């Protein structure tokens, strides 16, 4: 491959079916992903995990901690610090209950997959070490969905620190993909006293890596990534510290990025608006070769 763009072999046939009207798109599920940053001597590094090759969606690809919204998290009024739910609703383009659930998903998934918790005992505090056996028992219950994140916060007497998150971008899985997500990407700095670990059963490797280094690995075809992952890495190369990236987040455009497939001169052109590097040209009929 010319680079590390994740491109499933079944996509061309599904794109043709969509263009022919024989494929009905599934409704995307809301999800949240967090780009954890920490400062190093050479600038910020980002925490990435490699999805197990056996995973049905994006197996072998490098990604950030994240996952689907839990509907239970929009039913409970959690203790909350930082911008109000109304502010987040306006920022994310959803209603207040959905905004709470999306922010809860971002914080919960970061804890589930990286062991990092953006919450504290007070509005101006963050928990320290979360590696004890009692913390692990709660984390496992969250993963199993035996415990909602709102219940977890209540049990621990914790306040969700929404002020530690910055909404960065929003991508929607293409209409021809069988597993679709409407994903909000957030940035956050690793809290002092906490450390990441590979707490996810979906990942076989985790790394702290400079965005520029990760992007170079993708360009060489060494690191497999989905378009939103490499896109955010390229954007983050402009910032010298984690604080600079967080300060830039409120000004970021959250218009959803959704791939389109259209017929042009006898071939299907797959493109992501505003991201020309991901464009693919697909024959209207199977040829046995890979897309250009």
Buried (B, 14 or more C-beta within 10 A) or exposed (E): EEBBBBBEEEBBEBBBEBBEEEBEEEEBBBBBBBBBBBBEEEBBBBBBBBBBEEBEBBBBBBBBBBBBBBEBBBEBEBBBBBBEBEEBBEBBBBEBBBBBBBBBBBBBBBBBBBBBBBBBEEEEBBBEEBEEEEBEEBBEBBBEEEBBBBBBBEEBEBBBBBBBBBBBBBBBBBBBBEEBBBBBBBBBBBBEEBEBEBBBEBBBEBBBBBBBBBBEBBBEEEBBBBBBBBBBBBBBBEBEBBEBBBEBBEEBEBEBBBBEBEEEEEBBBBBBEEBEEBEBEBBEEEEEEEBE
